Every structure is written in C-alpha cells, then in structure tokens.
C-alpha cells in the first residue's frame, strides 16, 4: 500500500512538471466588453487592427472581448452581459433598428458604459440621444499629419501614463460643437503645431478637445478621437490610452469625469 502511494505521488509530480501552465486568457474574466464596428458610411481600414488590439488588451489584462457588426445583438438580455460597449470607428447609422437603439439607451440608463473610438463621433446623426452620449459630432478633418496633443485630464486611467505633451501622427478631427461645457476634457489639440483646417474649411481654434469623458443618462461615456491609423493599434502610448478608456467605461477604474474636474 505504501509502495502504491509512493508510485502515485511520483506520477503526480511528473504530471505537474510536464503539464502546461494555464494561460491567463483561460482564467475567469474580470469583466466583459463588446466591440461594435458596423459602418454604413466610410469604412476605416484600421478596424480589424483595432479589434485585434482590444482582444490582445483583454487577454493581457483579464477581460473578455466579443466583437460584432450585428445590431440584432443590441437586446436587453445580451447587452446586460457587458460592462462596456465600444463603438470602434462606426460611421453613418450603424444601429438601424429602433428596438436596438431603445435597448442600448436602456443599457446606458441602467448604468452601462460606452467608449467611442475615432469615427464613433461620425455616427448616429439622426439619433439625438447618441449625439449626447458621444459628446459631439464630427465635422471634418485635415490631412493626416504629426501634431502636439496636450494631455490635460490628469488623474484619470485614460491619461495617467501619457506625457503632458504627446507628439504623434493621426487624423485630427474637428467637431460641429465644442463639448467642454458638458464633459471633462482629457486631451486637446495644439492647433499651432499643425494645419487644422479641414476639407470643409473648419477648425476649432485654441480650445480644441480631442478626448473626453462624462456621465450621461445614468451611464458612463468616454470618447477619444484618436485611432484612425493602423499604426495607432501597435503604438504603446495609444494602447495605454485605449486600455484606460476601456477600464473607465467598464466601471473598473475611477470615473472622475465631472466637467469641473
């Protein structure tokens, strides 16, 4: 009997030595996010890279990621599974069904989270509630070029790892309105460092918000206009910015987003 016990103990030790470690991705996710990237207007070539980057962030940081372009998934039961919904460069009217819009509104009203990335502000022009959620609608943009982003929303998860002066290349949006009165601005453009005039002749001047957050209709909303280029989704600082925005939208980080902050 003792000999058998010794054999079993040795076998258990051997199995333990050769068995592969359980990868972090296989462990229970701390929270869940849904990436929604449907377009009915311009289609950004960076969308697949964005989805892949968010999935990799999930694997590395303990959250689960689903991706869809099907707004039939916008139901009360399905949305309740997610701590945040990420609109990744959606354009035009991506949520076309009235019942899907109503379900998403109820999701936010129940305390859900929203993260809009880049062209998410070029969406939902006929959905006034969504316009309030994202904070401002896209107007135009100049050519892709390097510029200085001034990070001004210190002390948030989306900005804590960023330099105050952040030089990078992207497509710099101008907006139809300035959202500052209703949001906490996290980053703004220094228009003196690039040509800000968009294709319709628009620009915003000295106060040019580029990323922000706010509470909206019972839920959490974060928006960043960065992320047009494919290269953004391998850029370490942008990925830190994106991860911080995901955590804030999902309720996994402090949401210090009152306008006066």
N, C-alpha and C positions, 0 to 999 in steps of 0.2 A: 504494500500500500504506500509506504514511504517512497519506494523507488518510482512508482507511478506518479506520485505527487512531484517528485523531482523532475521527471520527464516533462510533465505538463508545464511546470514552471519554466523549464528551458525553452519549450516551444513558444510559450507566451512571450518570453524575452526576445526570441528570434523574430517572431511576428511583429513585435513592437519596433524592432530595429529596421526591418525592411518595409513596413507599411508606410505608404506615402502620407505626409502630413496633410491634414485637411486644409485646403486653401481658404483664405479669408472670405472669398466670394461665396463659399458653401455655407458659411456661418449665417445665422439668422440676421436678416437685415434690420437695422435700427429704425429705418423709415423707408417710405416708397414715394417715388416721383413718376409722373407721366410726362413724356416729351411729345408735344403735338406740333407737327411741322407741315400741315397742309397749306398749299398755296393755290390761289385762283388768279394771281397776278404774276409778277416777276418771280422767278424761281432761282434762289441763291444756290450756286454750285457748292457752297460750303456746308450745306445742310447735312449731308452724310458724315462729314468730318465732325460736325457739331454733335450729332447723335453718338458717334463713336467716342468722342471725348467725354461726354457726360456719362456714358456707360462705364468708361475707364475710371472716372472720378468715383462712380458708385462702387466699383469693385475695390478701389483703394481706400475708400472712406466709409464703408459699411452701410450703404443704402442701395436699394433695388431700383432699377430703371426699366420702365416699359416705354415703347415708342409706338406712335400711331399717326396716321393721317386720316382716320375714320372718325367723323364726329358722331357716329352712332354709339361710340363708346362714352359719350357725354350723357350719362344717365345718373340718377341719384345713387343707385346701388354701386355702379362702377367707380364713380368719382370718389365715393366715400372710402375707397381703398388707398387713396393717395394723400400724402401730406402736402404736396405741391404739384401744380401743373405748369410745365414750362412751354411757353409759346416760342418756338425756335424759328425765327425768320419766316413766320407766317405772313402771307400777303393776301390782299383782296378781301374776300368774305369767306374765311376758312371754316367758320361754324355757320352752316347754311340753314340748318333745320331749327325752326322756332323752339321745339321742345328741347333741343340740345342747348340752345342759348339759355333757356329758362333753368335747365338743370345746372349749368355752370354758374349762373347767378346764385342759385340756392346753395351751391357748394361754397362759394365765397362768403355768402351771408352766414353760413354755419361755421365760419372760422377757417376756411381753407386758404391755401397760399397760391400765389401766382408769381412767376418770373417771366418777364418778357425779354427776349434777346433780339437785338438789332431790328429786323423788319417787323417785329411784333407790333411796332407802332404804325406800320404801313398796312394795317388790318382793321376790319370792323368799322369802316367809315359810316355805315348805316346802322350801327349798334351803339347808341349813345352811352349806354351803361359801360360798355367795354372801353370806350374812349376815356371815361373817368377812371377806369381801372388801370389802364396803361399810363395815364397821366397827361399825354399829349400825342397828337397825331403828327406823323411825318409830313414834311412839306417838300423838301428837295435836298440835294447834296452836291458838293463839288466833286472834282476828280479825286480818286484815291491818292493820298499823299501823306508824308510824315507830318506830325503836329504835336504840340505840347498839350497833354491832358493835365489839368490841375486837380489833384485829388483833395477835396475839401471836406468830405464827410468822415473825418477821423473817428475812430472808436466803434466802427461797425465791422461785422465779419467780412463784408464785401470789400472793405478798403484797408483792413489792418496790415496787410502785407505789401501794400503798394507804396511807392515813393510819392512824396507830395508833388514832385514834377516828373511826370511819366511821359517820356517820348516814345511814340510808336506810330505805325502806319496803319491806317484803316480808312473806311468810308465814313466821313463825318456828317452826320445828319443835322439838318436844320428842321425845326418844328413849327407847326402852324401857330402854336401858342407857347408861352413860357409857363411851365408847370410850377414854378417855385412857390407860389402862394399856398399850394395845397400839398406839397411834398417836402421831404428832406433831400436836398441835392447832395449827392455823393461825389460827383466829379463834373467838371465843366471844361469847356474848350477855351484855350487862349487863342483867340482869332488873329492875334498879331503874329502868330508863328506859322500861318498857312493862308492860302486863299480860300475863304469860307463861302464865296459866292456860288450858290447852287445853280442848277440848269434853268430854273425859273427866275433867277436873279435874286433869290432870297439869301439872307444871312441874319444872324441874331444879335450881333454886337457884343458888348463887354460881358453881359450876363447870358451865357450860353450853356445851360445844363446839358449833360450827356449821360448821366446815370443818376437814379434817384430811388427813393422808397417811400411808402406811405401806407397808412391803414385806410381801407376802403370798404365800405358797406359790410362791416363785420369781419373782413378778412385781411390778409397781408399781401401787399403788392410791391414787387421790386422790378425795376426796369434798367437795362443797360443798352445803349445804342451801339456799343462796340460789338465786333464779331462778324463783320462782313467777309473778311478774307479767310481762305483755307488755313493760312499760316497762323491765324489767331488761335486755332484749336490745338496747336502744339506750343504756343507761347506760354512759358511758365507763369508770368505775372497775370496774363489774362485768365489762365486756368484757375489761379488763386482767387481772382475777382469773381469768376463764374461760380466756383465752389462756395464762396462766401455768400453769394446771392441765393444759391440753392438752399443753403442752411437757413438763411434768414426767412425765405419764403416758406420753407417747410416747418418753421417753428422750432428749429434745432439750434438757434443762436439768438442772442439778444436782438430785439426788434426796436431799436431806438430810432424811430423814424418820424417823430413829430416834426412839423415844419420848422418850429423854432429851434430845434436841435441843430 
